[in-house]
């Protein structure tokens, strides 16, 4: 689906980005807050360094990604072994993706945005 420039500008103006975080992993809390505070049908994309075992992140912790209220997605950047790929595969509805090469990130985000527009 092609969007005209005015629509693209409105989308960009409505995006909220946070560049910094505290030490430790706050992925789950960030997803929970974003899902709870977002308006219906909002697109939420969280990006995590995929240090899953260190912070004991499991499939159960990612339940907020399945919210019917918003389109919530998680992108794991890199991974130790296959832990991120295995967890992403277990998340229903392709709400989690792995990005092992940063040059793939724009394509992953495009796929997420396109699926949210359907």
ABEGO torsion letter per residue (X at the ends): XBBBAAAAAAAAAABBBBABBBBEBAAAAAAAAAAAABBBGBBBBBBBAGBAAAAGBBAAAAAAAABAABBBBBBBBEBBEAAAAAAAAABBGGABBBBABAAAAAAAAAAAAAAAAX
